[in-house]
Amino acid sequence: MKSSYRGVILLALILFASIVCTQYTVNMYFAQRYMEVLLLSGATVVLFPLAWMVLRKDQRDRGEQGK
């Protein structure tokens, strides 16, 4: 089964953004900047459902191409 380049690139970018947000969250926590920690944690939580939607759309588009 082949994935579209668009889906793979979007998932890779979302993964990269999630890693960056997580790293900044840890850095801001140790710097005791708790408001930024909450904002970055919220961004990380939002990125997971976004990745899930991109994955489902890619699978649905791939299934329609096969028919």
mmCIF file of the N, C-alpha and C atoms, coordinates in Angstrom:
data_MODEL
# 
_entry.id   MODEL 
# 
loop_
_atom_site.group_PDB 
_atom_site.id 
_atom_site.type_symbol 
_atom_site.label_atom_id 
_atom_site.label_alt_id 
_atom_site.label_comp_id 
_atom_site.label_asym_id 
_atom_site.label_entity_id 
_atom_site.label_seq_id 
_atom_site.pdbx_PDB_ins_code 
_atom_site.Cartn_x 
_atom_site.Cartn_y 
_atom_site.Cartn_z 
_atom_site.occupancy 
_atom_site.B_iso_or_equiv 
_atom_site.pdbx_formal_charge 
_atom_site.auth_seq_id 
_atom_site.auth_comp_id 
_atom_site.auth_asym_id 
_atom_site.auth_atom_id 
_atom_site.pdbx_PDB_model_num 
ATOM 1   N N  . MET A 1 1  ? 0.835   -1.166 0.000  1.00 0.00 ? 1  MET A N  1 
ATOM 2   C CA . MET A 1 1  ? 0.000   0.000  0.000  1.00 0.00 ? 1  MET A CA 1 
ATOM 3   C C  . MET A 1 1  ? 0.886   1.238  0.000  1.00 0.00 ? 1  MET A C  1 
ATOM 4   N N  . LYS A 1 2  ? 0.585   2.122  -0.889 1.00 0.00 ? 2  LYS A N  1 
ATOM 5   C CA . LYS A 1 2  ? 1.394   3.313  -1.069 1.00 0.00 ? 2  LYS A CA 1 
ATOM 6   C C  . LYS A 1 2  ? 0.702   4.529  -0.470 1.00 0.00 ? 2  LYS A C  1 
ATOM 7   N N  . SER A 1 3  ? 1.430   5.332  0.270  1.00 0.00 ? 3  SER A N  1 
ATOM 8   C CA . SER A 1 3  ? 0.889   6.573  0.817  1.00 0.00 ? 3  SER A CA 1 
ATOM 9   C C  . SER A 1 3  ? 1.222   7.725  -0.121 1.00 0.00 ? 3  SER A C  1 
ATOM 10  N N  . SER A 1 4  ? 0.420   8.768  -0.040 1.00 0.00 ? 4  SER A N  1 
ATOM 11  C CA . SER A 1 4  ? 0.707   9.940  -0.858 1.00 0.00 ? 4  SER A CA 1 
ATOM 12  C C  . SER A 1 4  ? 1.865   10.715 -0.221 1.00 0.00 ? 4  SER A C  1 
ATOM 13  N N  . TYR A 1 5  ? 2.589   11.402 -1.056 1.00 0.00 ? 5  TYR A N  1 
ATOM 14  C CA . TYR A 1 5  ? 3.703   12.207 -0.547 1.00 0.00 ? 5  TYR A CA 1 
ATOM 15  C C  . TYR A 1 5  ? 3.196   13.311 0.369  1.00 0.00 ? 5  TYR A C  1 
ATOM 16  N N  . ARG A 1 6  ? 2.030   13.879 0.037  1.00 0.00 ? 6  ARG A N  1 
ATOM 17  C CA . ARG A 1 6  ? 1.461   14.953 0.836  1.00 0.00 ? 6  ARG A CA 1 
ATOM 18  C C  . ARG A 1 6  ? 1.195   14.485 2.262  1.00 0.00 ? 6  ARG A C  1 
ATOM 19  N N  . GLY A 1 7  ? 0.595   13.314 2.417  1.00 0.00 ? 7  GLY A N  1 
ATOM 20  C CA . GLY A 1 7  ? 0.295   12.792 3.745  1.00 0.00 ? 7  GLY A CA 1 
ATOM 21  C C  . GLY A 1 7  ? 1.545   12.500 4.552  1.00 0.00 ? 7  GLY A C  1 
ATOM 22  N N  . VAL A 1 8  ? 2.528   11.918 3.902  1.00 0.00 ? 8  VAL A N  1 
ATOM 23  C CA . VAL A 1 8  ? 3.776   11.581 4.596  1.00 0.00 ? 8  VAL A CA 1 
ATOM 24  C C  . VAL A 1 8  ? 4.506   12.849 5.032  1.00 0.00 ? 8  VAL A C  1 
ATOM 25  N N  . ILE A 1 9  ? 4.535   13.852 4.155  1.00 0.00 ? 9  ILE A N  1 
ATOM 26  C CA . ILE A 1 9  ? 5.215   15.102 4.490  1.00 0.00 ? 9  ILE A CA 1 
ATOM 27  C C  . ILE A 1 9  ? 4.486   15.813 5.624  1.00 0.00 ? 9  ILE A C  1 
ATOM 28  N N  . LEU A 1 10 ? 3.147   15.854 5.566  1.00 0.00 ? 10 LEU A N  1 
ATOM 29  C CA . LEU A 1 10 ? 2.386   16.489 6.639  1.00 0.00 ? 10 LEU A CA 1 
ATOM 30  C C  . LEU A 1 10 ? 2.596   15.783 7.973  1.00 0.00 ? 10 LEU A C  1 
ATOM 31  N N  . LEU A 1 11 ? 2.583   14.464 7.960  1.00 0.00 ? 11 LEU A N  1 
ATOM 32  C CA . LEU A 1 11 ? 2.811   13.730 9.208  1.00 0.00 ? 11 LEU A CA 1 
ATOM 33  C C  . LEU A 1 11 ? 4.222   13.966 9.750  1.00 0.00 ? 11 LEU A C  1 
ATOM 34  N N  . ALA A 1 12 ? 5.205   14.047 8.859  1.00 0.00 ? 12 ALA A N  1 
ATOM 35  C CA . ALA A 1 12 ? 6.579   14.316 9.292  1.00 0.00 ? 12 ALA A CA 1 
ATOM 36  C C  . ALA A 1 12 ? 6.692   15.722 9.899  1.00 0.00 ? 12 ALA A C  1 
ATOM 37  N N  . LEU A 1 13 ? 6.015   16.702 9.291  1.00 0.00 ? 13 LEU A N  1 
ATOM 38  C CA . LEU A 1 13 ? 6.043   18.063 9.832  1.00 0.00 ? 13 LEU A CA 1 
ATOM 39  C C  . LEU A 1 13 ? 5.337   18.141 11.182 1.00 0.00 ? 13 LEU A C  1 
ATOM 40  N N  . ILE A 1 14 ? 4.234   17.423 11.335 1.00 0.00 ? 14 ILE A N  1 
ATOM 41  C CA . ILE A 1 14 ? 3.530   17.417 12.613 1.00 0.00 ? 14 ILE A CA 1 
ATOM 42  C C  . ILE A 1 14 ? 4.383   16.742 13.684 1.00 0.00 ? 14 ILE A C  1 
ATOM 43  N N  . LEU A 1 15 ? 5.060   15.658 13.328 1.00 0.00 ? 15 LEU A N  1 
ATOM 44  C CA . LEU A 1 15 ? 5.961   14.990 14.271 1.00 0.00 ? 15 LEU A CA 1 
ATOM 45  C C  . LEU A 1 15 ? 7.089   15.934 14.688 1.00 0.00 ? 15 LEU A C  1 
ATOM 46  N N  . PHE A 1 16 ? 7.657   16.640 13.726 1.00 0.00 ? 16 PHE A N  1 
ATOM 47  C CA . PHE A 1 16 ? 8.720   17.590 14.032 1.00 0.00 ? 16 PHE A CA 1 
ATOM 48  C C  . PHE A 1 16 ? 8.210   18.688 14.967 1.00 0.00 ? 16 PHE A C  1 
ATOM 49  N N  . ALA A 1 17 ? 7.023   19.228 14.687 1.00 0.00 ? 17 ALA A N  1 
ATOM 50  C CA . ALA A 1 17 ? 6.449   20.272 15.538 1.00 0.00 ? 17 ALA A CA 1 
ATOM 51  C C  . ALA A 1 17 ? 6.179   19.745 16.940 1.00 0.00 ? 17 ALA A C  1 
ATOM 52  N N  . SER A 1 18 ? 5.746   18.504 17.037 1.00 0.00 ? 18 SER A N  1 
ATOM 53  C CA . SER A 1 18 ? 5.490   17.913 18.348 1.00 0.00 ? 18 SER A CA 1 
ATOM 54  C C  . SER A 1 18 ? 6.781   17.764 19.144 1.00 0.00 ? 18 SER A C  1 
ATOM 55  N N  . ILE A 1 19 ? 7.835   17.340 18.498 1.00 0.00 ? 19 ILE A N  1 
ATOM 56  C CA . ILE A 1 19 ? 9.129   17.196 19.168 1.00 0.00 ? 19 ILE A CA 1 
ATOM 57  C C  . ILE A 1 19 ? 9.643   18.560 19.625 1.00 0.00 ? 19 ILE A C  1 
ATOM 58  N N  . VAL A 1 20 ? 9.508   19.563 18.774 1.00 0.00 ? 20 VAL A N  1 
ATOM 59  C CA . VAL A 1 20 ? 9.964   20.910 19.124 1.00 0.00 ? 20 VAL A CA 1 
ATOM 60  C C  . VAL A 1 20 ? 9.164   21.456 20.304 1.00 0.00 ? 20 VAL A C  1 
ATOM 61  N N  . CYS A 1 21 ? 7.833   21.289 20.266 1.00 0.00 ? 21 CYS A N  1 
ATOM 62  C CA . CYS A 1 21 ? 6.992   21.776 21.379 1.00 0.00 ? 21 CYS A CA 1 
ATOM 63  C C  . CYS A 1 21 ? 7.347   21.068 22.672 1.00 0.00 ? 21 CYS A C  1 
ATOM 64  N N  . THR A 1 22 ? 7.581   19.779 22.602 1.00 0.00 ? 22 THR A N  1 
ATOM 65  C CA . THR A 1 22 ? 7.931   19.030 23.806 1.00 0.00 ? 22 THR A CA 1 
ATOM 66  C C  . THR A 1 22 ? 9.273   19.495 24.365 1.00 0.00 ? 22 THR A C  1 
ATOM 67  N N  . GLN A 1 23 ? 10.243  19.718 23.497 1.00 0.00 ? 23 GLN A N  1 
ATOM 68  C CA . GLN A 1 23 ? 11.555  20.181 23.949 1.00 0.00 ? 23 GLN A CA 1 
ATOM 69  C C  . GLN A 1 23 ? 11.464  21.561 24.591 1.00 0.00 ? 23 GLN A C  1 
ATOM 70  N N  . TYR A 1 24 ? 10.723  22.470 23.946 1.00 0.00 ? 24 TYR A N  1 
ATOM 71  C CA . TYR A 1 24 ? 10.546  23.799 24.531 1.00 0.00 ? 24 TYR A CA 1 
ATOM 72  C C  . TYR A 1 24 ? 9.779   23.736 25.841 1.00 0.00 ? 24 TYR A C  1 
ATOM 73  N N  . THR A 1 25 ? 8.829   22.813 25.957 1.00 0.00 ? 25 THR A N  1 
ATOM 74  C CA . THR A 1 25 ? 8.085   22.662 27.201 1.00 0.00 ? 25 THR A CA 1 
ATOM 75  C C  . THR A 1 25 ? 9.026   22.296 28.348 1.00 0.00 ? 25 THR A C  1 
ATOM 76  N N  . VAL A 1 26 ? 9.905   21.355 28.102 1.00 0.00 ? 26 VAL A N  1 
ATOM 77  C CA . VAL A 1 26 ? 10.865  20.944 29.135 1.00 0.00 ? 26 VAL A CA 1 
ATOM 78  C C  . VAL A 1 26 ? 11.806  22.092 29.474 1.00 0.00 ? 26 VAL A C  1 
ATOM 79  N N  . ASN A 1 27 ? 12.292  22.795 28.453 1.00 0.00 ? 27 ASN A N  1 
ATOM 80  C CA . ASN A 1 27 ? 13.199  23.915 28.704 1.00 0.00 ? 27 ASN A CA 1 
ATOM 81  C C  . ASN A 1 27 ? 12.523  25.027 29.502 1.00 0.00 ? 27 ASN A C  1 
ATOM 82  N N  . MET A 1 28 ? 11.295  25.341 29.142 1.00 0.00 ? 28 MET A N  1 
ATOM 83  C CA . MET A 1 28 ? 10.572  26.396 29.855 1.00 0.00 ? 28 MET A CA 1 
ATOM 84  C C  . MET A 1 28 ? 10.221  25.970 31.276 1.00 0.00 ? 28 MET A C  1 
ATOM 85  N N  . TYR A 1 29 ? 9.982   24.694 31.488 1.00 0.00 ? 29 TYR A N  1 
ATOM 86  C CA . TYR A 1 29 ? 9.690   24.213 32.841 1.00 0.00 ? 29 TYR A CA 1 
ATOM 87  C C  . TYR A 1 29 ? 10.898  24.415 33.749 1.00 0.00 ? 29 TYR A C  1 
ATOM 88  N N  . PHE A 1 30 ? 12.077  24.060 33.248 1.00 0.00 ? 30 PHE A N  1 
ATOM 89  C CA . PHE A 1 30 ? 13.285  24.239 34.064 1.00 0.00 ? 30 PHE A CA 1 
ATOM 90  C C  . PHE A 1 30 ? 13.633  25.713 34.243 1.00 0.00 ? 30 PHE A C  1 
ATOM 91  N N  . ALA A 1 31 ? 13.174  26.584 33.339 1.00 0.00 ? 31 ALA A N  1 
ATOM 92  C CA . ALA A 1 31 ? 13.381  28.024 33.482 1.00 0.00 ? 31 ALA A CA 1 
ATOM 93  C C  . ALA A 1 31 ? 12.277  28.661 34.326 1.00 0.00 ? 31 ALA A C  1 
ATOM 94  N N  . GLN A 1 32 ? 11.351  27.854 34.795 1.00 0.00 ? 32 GLN A N  1 
ATOM 95  C CA . GLN A 1 32 ? 10.233  28.277 35.645 1.00 0.00 ? 32 GLN A CA 1 
ATOM 96  C C  . GLN A 1 32 ? 9.358   29.321 34.956 1.00 0.00 ? 32 GLN A C  1 
ATOM 97  N N  . ARG A 1 33 ? 9.096   29.106 33.692 1.00 0.00 ? 33 ARG A N  1 
ATOM 98  C CA . ARG A 1 33 ? 8.174   29.957 32.929 1.00 0.00 ? 33 ARG A CA 1 
ATOM 99  C C  . ARG A 1 33 ? 6.917   29.131 32.669 1.00 0.00 ? 33 ARG A C  1 
ATOM 100 N N  . TYR A 1 34 ? 6.066   29.100 33.671 1.00 0.00 ? 34 TYR A N  1 
ATOM 101 C CA . TYR A 1 34 ? 4.964   28.150 33.692 1.00 0.00 ? 34 TYR A CA 1 
ATOM 102 C C  . TYR A 1 34 ? 3.845   28.492 32.718 1.00 0.00 ? 34 TYR A C  1 
ATOM 103 N N  . MET A 1 35 ? 3.635   29.737 32.385 1.00 0.00 ? 35 MET A N  1 
ATOM 104 C CA . MET A 1 35 ? 2.607   30.090 31.410 1.00 0.00 ? 35 MET A CA 1 
ATOM 105 C C  . MET A 1 35 ? 2.977   29.544 30.034 1.00 0.00 ? 35 MET A C  1 
ATOM 106 N N  . GLU A 1 36 ? 4.251   29.671 29.663 1.00 0.00 ? 36 GLU A N  1 
ATOM 107 C CA . GLU A 1 36 ? 4.712   29.122 28.394 1.00 0.00 ? 36 GLU A CA 1 
ATOM 108 C C  . GLU A 1 36 ? 4.619   27.604 28.383 1.00 0.00 ? 36 GLU A C  1 
ATOM 109 N N  . VAL A 1 37 ? 4.867   26.986 29.548 1.00 0.00 ? 37 VAL A N  1 
ATOM 110 C CA . VAL A 1 37 ? 4.761   25.529 29.653 1.00 0.00 ? 37 VAL A CA 1 
ATOM 111 C C  . VAL A 1 37 ? 3.331   25.098 29.350 1.00 0.00 ? 37 VAL A C  1 
ATOM 112 N N  . LEU A 1 38 ? 2.358   25.815 29.907 1.00 0.00 ? 38 LEU A N  1 
ATOM 113 C CA . LEU A 1 38 ? 0.958   25.462 29.661 1.00 0.00 ? 38 LEU A CA 1 
ATOM 114 C C  . LEU A 1 38 ? 0.574   25.658 28.199 1.00 0.00 ? 38 LEU A C  1 
ATOM 115 N N  . LEU A 1 39 ? 1.033   26.733 27.589 1.00 0.00 ? 39 LEU A N  1 
ATOM 116 C CA . LEU A 1 39 ? 0.729   26.979 26.180 1.00 0.00 ? 39 LEU A CA 1 
ATOM 117 C C  . LEU A 1 39 ? 1.357   25.925 25.269 1.00 0.00 ? 39 LEU A C  1 
ATOM 118 N N  . LEU A 1 40 ? 2.616   25.600 25.517 1.00 0.00 ? 40 LEU A N  1 
ATOM 119 C CA . LEU A 1 40 ? 3.293   24.612 24.690 1.00 0.00 ? 40 LEU A CA 1 
ATOM 120 C C  . LEU A 1 40 ? 2.726   23.210 24.913 1.00 0.00 ? 40 LEU A C  1 
ATOM 121 N N  . SER A 1 41 ? 2.322   22.907 26.140 1.00 0.00 ? 41 SER A N  1 
ATOM 122 C CA . SER A 1 41 ? 1.680   21.620 26.403 1.00 0.00 ? 41 SER A CA 1 
ATOM 123 C C  . SER A 1 41 ? 0.354   21.519 25.665 1.00 0.00 ? 41 SER A C  1 
ATOM 124 N N  . GLY A 1 42 ? -0.378  22.621 25.642 1.00 0.00 ? 42 GLY A N  1 
ATOM 125 C CA . GLY A 1 42 ? -1.630  22.652 24.888 1.00 0.00 ? 42 GLY A CA 1 
ATOM 126 C C  . GLY A 1 42 ? -1.402  22.449 23.400 1.00 0.00 ? 42 GLY A C  1 
ATOM 127 N N  . ALA A 1 43 ? -0.345  23.055 22.875 1.00 0.00 ? 43 ALA A N  1 
ATOM 128 C CA . ALA A 1 43 ? -0.021  22.874 21.458 1.00 0.00 ? 43 ALA A CA 1 
ATOM 129 C C  . ALA A 1 43 ? 0.330   21.418 21.161 1.00 0.00 ? 43 ALA A C  1 
ATOM 130 N N  . THR A 1 44 ? 1.052   20.788 22.067 1.00 0.00 ? 44 THR A N  1 
ATOM 131 C CA . THR A 1 44 ? 1.411   19.384 21.880 1.00 0.00 ? 44 THR A CA 1 
ATOM 132 C C  . THR A 1 44 ? 0.166   18.498 21.904 1.00 0.00 ? 44 THR A C  1 
ATOM 133 N N  . VAL A 1 45 ? -0.765  18.826 22.791 1.00 0.00 ? 45 VAL A N  1 
ATOM 134 C CA . VAL A 1 45 ? -2.004  18.042 22.877 1.00 0.00 ? 45 VAL A CA 1 
ATOM 135 C C  . VAL A 1 45 ? -2.844  18.219 21.618 1.00 0.00 ? 45 VAL A C  1 
ATOM 136 N N  . VAL A 1 46 ? -2.821  19.393 21.016 1.00 0.00 ? 46 VAL A N  1 
ATOM 137 C CA . VAL A 1 46 ? -3.586  19.646 19.796 1.00 0.00 ? 46 VAL A CA 1 
ATOM 138 C C  . VAL A 1 46 ? -2.948  18.956 18.591 1.00 0.00 ? 46 VAL A C  1 
ATOM 139 N N  . LEU A 1 47 ? -1.635  18.797 18.593 1.00 0.00 ? 47 LEU A N  1 
ATOM 140 C CA . LEU A 1 47 ? -0.956  18.208 17.444 1.00 0.00 ? 47 LEU A CA 1 
ATOM 141 C C  . LEU A 1 47 ? -1.295  16.727 17.254 1.00 0.00 ? 47 LEU A C  1 
ATOM 142 N N  . PHE A 1 48 ? -1.568  16.003 18.330 1.00 0.00 ? 48 PHE A N  1 
ATOM 143 C CA . PHE A 1 48 ? -1.866  14.581 18.182 1.00 0.00 ? 48 PHE A CA 1 
ATOM 144 C C  . PHE A 1 48 ? -3.163  14.339 17.404 1.00 0.00 ? 48 PHE A C  1 
ATOM 145 N N  . PRO A 1 49 ? -4.285  14.985 17.767 1.00 0.00 ? 49 PRO A N  1 
ATOM 146 C CA . PRO A 1 49 ? -5.494  14.768 16.957 1.00 0.00 ? 49 PRO A CA 1 
ATOM 147 C C  . PRO A 1 49 ? -5.339  15.265 15.523 1.00 0.00 ? 49 PRO A C  1 
ATOM 148 N N  . LEU A 1 50 ? -4.538  16.321 15.332 1.00 0.00 ? 50 LEU A N  1 
ATOM 149 C CA . LEU A 1 50 ? -4.277  16.799 13.979 1.00 0.00 ? 50 LEU A CA 1 
ATOM 150 C C  . LEU A 1 50 ? -3.569  15.727 13.158 1.00 0.00 ? 50 LEU A C  1 
ATOM 151 N N  . ALA A 1 51 ? -2.581  15.080 13.746 1.00 0.00 ? 51 ALA A N  1 
ATOM 152 C CA . ALA A 1 51 ? -1.877  13.998 13.047 1.00 0.00 ? 51 ALA A CA 1 
ATOM 153 C C  . ALA A 1 51 ? -2.829  12.840 12.772 1.00 0.00 ? 51 ALA A C  1 
ATOM 154 N N  . TRP A 1 52 ? -3.709  12.557 13.701 1.00 0.00 ? 52 TRP A N  1 
ATOM 155 C CA . TRP A 1 52 ? -4.677  11.469 13.525 1.00 0.00 ? 52 TRP A CA 1 
ATOM 156 C C  . TRP A 1 52 ? -5.613  11.774 12.340 1.00 0.00 ? 52 TRP A C  1 
ATOM 157 N N  . MET A 1 53 ? -6.060  13.026 12.242 1.00 0.00 ? 53 MET A N  1 
ATOM 158 C CA . MET A 1 53 ? -6.940  13.407 11.134 1.00 0.00 ? 53 MET A CA 1 
ATOM 159 C C  . MET A 1 53 ? -6.216  13.319 9.794  1.00 0.00 ? 53 MET A C  1 
ATOM 160 N N  . VAL A 1 54 ? -4.958  13.733 9.759  1.00 0.00 ? 54 VAL A N  1 
ATOM 161 C CA . VAL A 1 54 ? -4.186  13.648 8.517  1.00 0.00 ? 54 VAL A CA 1 
ATOM 162 C C  . VAL A 1 54 ? -4.003  12.186 8.113  1.00 0.00 ? 54 VAL A C  1 
ATOM 163 N N  . LEU A 1 55 ? -3.716  11.331 9.082  1.00 0.00 ? 55 LEU A N  1 
ATOM 164 C CA . LEU A 1 55 ? -3.534  9.903  8.795  1.00 0.00 ? 55 LEU A CA 1 
ATOM 165 C C  . LEU A 1 55 ? -4.824  9.292  8.258  1.00 0.00 ? 55 LEU A C  1 
ATOM 166 N N  . ARG A 1 56 ? -5.954  9.575  8.892  1.00 0.00 ? 56 ARG A N  1 
ATOM 167 C CA . ARG A 1 56 ? -7.239  9.023  8.441  1.00 0.00 ? 56 ARG A CA 1 
ATOM 168 C C  . ARG A 1 56 ? -7.596  9.526  7.048  1.00 0.00 ? 56 ARG A C  1 
ATOM 169 N N  . LYS A 1 57 ? -7.350  10.810 6.784  1.00 0.00 ? 57 LYS A N  1 
ATOM 170 C CA . LYS A 1 57 ? -7.643  11.352 5.463  1.00 0.00 ? 57 LYS A CA 1 
ATOM 171 C C  . LYS A 1 57 ? -6.759  10.704 4.413  1.00 0.00 ? 57 LYS A C  1 
ATOM 172 N N  . ASP A 1 58 ? -5.496  10.484 4.728  1.00 0.00 ? 58 ASP A N  1 
ATOM 173 C CA . ASP A 1 58 ? -4.588  9.834  3.790  1.00 0.00 ? 58 ASP A CA 1 
ATOM 174 C C  . ASP A 1 58 ? -5.042  8.406  3.514  1.00 0.00 ? 58 ASP A C  1 
ATOM 175 N N  . GLN A 1 59 ? -5.456  7.689  4.545  1.00 0.00 ? 59 GLN A N  1 
ATOM 176 C CA . GLN A 1 59 ? -5.938  6.322  4.353  1.00 0.00 ? 59 GLN A CA 1 
ATOM 177 C C  . GLN A 1 59 ? -7.223  6.301  3.549  1.00 0.00 ? 59 GLN A C  1 
ATOM 178 N N  . ARG A 1 60 ? -8.119  7.243  3.803  1.00 0.00 ? 60 ARG A N  1 
ATOM 179 C CA . ARG A 1 60 ? -9.383  7.305  3.068  1.00 0.00 ? 60 ARG A CA 1 
ATOM 180 C C  . ARG A 1 60 ? -9.131  7.637  1.597  1.00 0.00 ? 60 ARG A C  1 
ATOM 181 N N  . ASP A 1 61 ? -8.238  8.589  1.328  1.00 0.00 ? 61 ASP A N  1 
ATOM 182 C CA . ASP A 1 61 ? -7.908  8.946  -0.054 1.00 0.00 ? 61 ASP A CA 1 
ATOM 183 C C  . ASP A 1 61 ? -7.242  7.783  -0.765 1.00 0.00 ? 61 ASP A C  1 
ATOM 184 N N  . ARG A 1 62 ? -6.412  7.058  -0.076 1.00 0.00 ? 62 ARG A N  1 
ATOM 185 C CA . ARG A 1 62 ? -5.736  5.912  -0.657 1.00 0.00 ? 62 ARG A CA 1 
ATOM 186 C C  . ARG A 1 62 ? -6.743  4.812  -0.985 1.00 0.00 ? 62 ARG A C  1 
ATOM 187 N N  . GLY A 1 63 ? -7.746  4.631  -0.116 1.00 0.00 ? 63 GLY A N  1 
ATOM 188 C CA . GLY A 1 63 ? -8.776  3.623  -0.354 1.00 0.00 ? 63 GLY A CA 1 
ATOM 189 C C  . GLY A 1 63 ? -9.651  3.961  -1.544 1.00 0.00 ? 63 GLY A C  1 
ATOM 190 N N  . GLU A 1 64 ? -9.922  5.247  -1.753 1.00 0.00 ? 64 GLU A N  1 
ATOM 191 C CA . GLU A 1 64 ? -10.711 5.668  -2.905 1.00 0.00 ? 64 GLU A CA 1 
ATOM 192 C C  . GLU A 1 64 ? -9.956  5.514  -4.207 1.00 0.00 ? 64 GLU A C  1 
ATOM 193 N N  . GLN A 1 65 ? -8.635  5.633  -4.172 1.00 0.00 ? 65 GLN A N  1 
ATOM 194 C CA . GLN A 1 65 ? -7.840  5.464  -5.383 1.00 0.00 ? 65 GLN A CA 1 
ATOM 195 C C  . GLN A 1 65 ? -7.829  4.017  -5.835 1.00 0.00 ? 65 GLN A C  1 
ATOM 196 N N  . GLY A 1 66 ? -7.905  3.092  -4.878 1.00 0.00 ? 66 GLY A N  1 
ATOM 197 C CA . GLY A 1 66 ? -7.856  1.676  -5.202 1.00 0.00 ? 66 GLY A CA 1 
ATOM 198 C C  . GLY A 1 66 ? -9.123  1.169  -5.875 1.00 0.00 ? 66 GLY A C  1 
ATOM 199 N N  . LYS A 1 67 ? -10.213 1.900  -5.731 1.00 0.00 ? 67 LYS A N  1 
ATOM 200 C CA . LYS A 1 67 ? -11.496 1.444  -6.291 1.00 0.00 ? 67 LYS A CA 1 
ATOM 201 C C  . LYS A 1 67 ? -11.666 1.867  -7.723 1.00 0.00 ? 67 LYS A C  1 
# 
